[in-house]
Amino acid sequence: VDLSTIMKSTHSLFEPIARKTVKCRLILHPEPLFAKADANQLEQVFLNLLINSRDALDKGENPKIFFRLEPACSYSAGWDQAPANATPGQYACIRCKDNGEGISEENLKTIFDPFFTTKAVGKGTGMGLAMAYGTIQNHNGWIHVESTLGKGTEFFIFIPLYNHKLENSFSNTQLNISI
């Protein structure tokens, strides 16, 4: 599947449920990045991350979400969790970043545990990130999270590419686009 297509579809599903004050920027690599994956499962993972980002933006000013696709780089945050035989050119990195309230260090340790939630009763099941973690692992990938209280959170999802060959070399900074 083309990861750009899945991300466009997810972004389209998310737009009607995003608050009008939230700017959500979709940033895609200029070349197709293919993965041997279940499109519906990835869409569910991506939508869950976008909804969590939206919910984290309840109290902040100028709320923003960046939803981004790029080839993984050896300097990508979270690359240190890669399998021993992995090389950056073999993976895509999907990033979901918000400038919301952030996640405490204590909660970062348990966010992927089933039934863990910080949302009010009736607002979440605590299964979204547990499901996302399992789905990405089943696709032979991994998730890395960075968060700072009061500044926001960024999820990095690494998924193996399928028959990947970049025709041009694009650096991480060339895709660094702001709202």
Salt bridges, closest charged atoms under 4 A:
GLU15 OE2 - HIS11 ND1 3.82
ASP55 OD1 - ARG54 NH2 2.83
ASP55 OD2 - LYS119 NZ 2.78
ASP58 OD1 - ARG19 NH1 3.16
GLU70 OE1 - ARG68 NE 2.61
GLU70 OE2 - ARG95 NH1 2.94
GLU146 OE2 - HIS144 NE2 3.13
GLU154 OE2 - ARG95 NE 2.66
